[in-house]
Amino acid sequence: MKKTIIGILIIQGIIFLTIFFRSENLSLLSYINISFAYGGILVFFGLWVFVIRNGVFDIFAMSMRKIFKTKTTMEDDEIRPPSELLPFSSAPLLIIGVVTLILMGISLIIYEL
């Protein structure tokens, strides 16, 4: 929980730094635009890690190894499936991305009022 809150604060800091470095005015609209981009990227990568870690591509990778297998390649036991290659969970990426998008949505509602 503490790491997630720190991650959210870091992303918010990166959003504000991006606003300043892009030489835009510090406005609610620029915050909405940039937080949408960062939140969308985080959710996209979180879902990508989630799909790979759940083993969706394991069967495909195993079948491609069998099709293209030659006598000089490694054994099937020596090659790890794609689901074991990512050592981290997708939950922090998804939580930070969704919270960023929620803050963007709240800002959008305030902007429309």
C-alpha positions as CSV (number, residue, x, y, z in Angstrom):
1,M,0.0,0.0,0.0
2,K,2.8,2.4,0.9
3,K,4.6,1.7,-2.4
4,T,1.4,2.3,-4.3
5,I,0.9,5.7,-2.7
6,I,4.5,6.6,-3.4
7,G,4.0,5.5,-7.0
8,I,0.9,7.7,-7.3
9,L,2.8,10.7,-5.9
10,I,5.7,10.1,-8.2
11,I,3.4,9.9,-11.3
12,Q,1.7,13.1,-10.2
13,G,5.1,14.8,-9.8
14,I,6.1,13.6,-13.3
15,I,2.8,15.0,-14.7
16,F,3.6,18.4,-13.2
17,L,7.2,18.3,-14.4
18,T,5.9,17.5,-17.9
19,I,3.6,20.5,-17.8
20,F,6.5,22.8,-16.9
21,F,9.0,21.3,-19.4
22,R,6.5,21.5,-22.3
23,S,6.3,25.2,-21.5
24,E,2.6,25.1,-21.2
25,N,0.7,27.2,-18.7
26,L,-0.1,25.5,-15.5
27,S,-3.8,25.0,-16.1
28,L,-6.4,22.3,-15.4
29,L,-6.7,21.5,-19.1
30,S,-3.0,20.8,-19.5
31,Y,-3.2,18.6,-16.4
32,I,-6.1,16.7,-17.8
33,N,-4.4,16.1,-21.1
34,I,-1.1,14.9,-19.7
35,S,-2.6,12.8,-16.9
36,F,-4.8,11.1,-19.5
37,A,-1.6,10.1,-21.5
38,Y,0.3,8.9,-18.4
39,G,-2.7,7.1,-17.0
40,G,-3.5,5.4,-20.3
41,I,0.1,4.2,-20.7
42,L,0.2,2.8,-17.2
43,V,-3.1,0.9,-17.7
44,F,-2.0,-0.4,-21.1
45,F,1.3,-1.7,-19.7
46,G,-0.5,-3.1,-16.7
47,L,-2.9,-5.0,-18.8
48,W,-0.1,-6.2,-21.1
49,V,1.8,-7.6,-18.1
50,F,-1.4,-9.2,-16.8
51,V,-2.1,-11.0,-20.1
52,I,1.4,-12.3,-20.4
53,R,1.7,-13.4,-16.7
54,N,-1.5,-15.4,-16.9
55,G,0.0,-17.7,-19.5
56,V,-2.0,-16.7,-22.6
57,F,1.1,-16.9,-24.8
58,D,2.6,-20.0,-23.2
59,I,0.8,-22.5,-25.5
60,F,1.6,-20.4,-28.6
61,A,5.3,-20.2,-27.6
62,M,5.5,-23.9,-26.9
63,S,3.8,-24.8,-30.3
64,M,6.2,-22.5,-32.2
65,R,9.2,-24.2,-30.5
66,K,7.9,-27.6,-31.6
67,I,7.3,-26.4,-35.2
68,F,10.7,-24.8,-35.6
69,K,12.6,-27.3,-33.4
70,T,15.9,-28.6,-34.8
71,K,18.1,-31.2,-33.3
72,T,20.6,-28.6,-32.1
73,T,18.2,-26.5,-30.1
74,M,17.8,-26.6,-26.4
75,E,15.4,-29.0,-24.7
76,D,11.9,-27.8,-23.8
77,D,12.7,-28.0,-20.1
78,E,15.6,-25.4,-20.5
79,I,13.4,-22.7,-22.1
80,R,11.1,-20.9,-19.8
81,P,7.6,-19.9,-20.9
82,P,6.8,-16.2,-21.4
83,S,4.6,-16.1,-18.3
84,E,7.7,-16.8,-16.1
85,L,9.9,-14.1,-17.8
86,L,8.2,-11.1,-16.1
87,P,9.2,-11.1,-12.4
88,F,6.7,-8.4,-11.3
89,S,3.0,-8.2,-10.8
90,S,0.7,-6.0,-12.9
91,A,-1.3,-4.8,-9.9
92,P,0.8,-1.7,-9.0
93,L,0.8,-0.5,-12.6
94,L,-3.0,-1.0,-12.9
95,I,-3.7,0.7,-9.6
96,I,-1.5,3.7,-10.2
97,G,-2.9,4.0,-13.8
98,V,-6.5,3.8,-12.7
99,V,-6.0,6.3,-9.8
100,T,-4.4,8.7,-12.3
101,L,-7.3,8.3,-14.7
102,I,-9.8,8.8,-11.8
103,L,-8.0,12.0,-10.8
104,M,-8.1,13.1,-14.4
105,G,-11.8,12.4,-14.5
106,I,-12.4,14.4,-11.3
107,S,-10.4,17.3,-12.9
108,L,-12.5,17.0,-16.1
109,I,-15.7,17.2,-14.1
110,I,-14.3,20.3,-12.3
111,Y,-13.2,21.8,-15.6
112,E,-16.7,21.3,-17.1
113,L,-18.4,23.1,-14.2
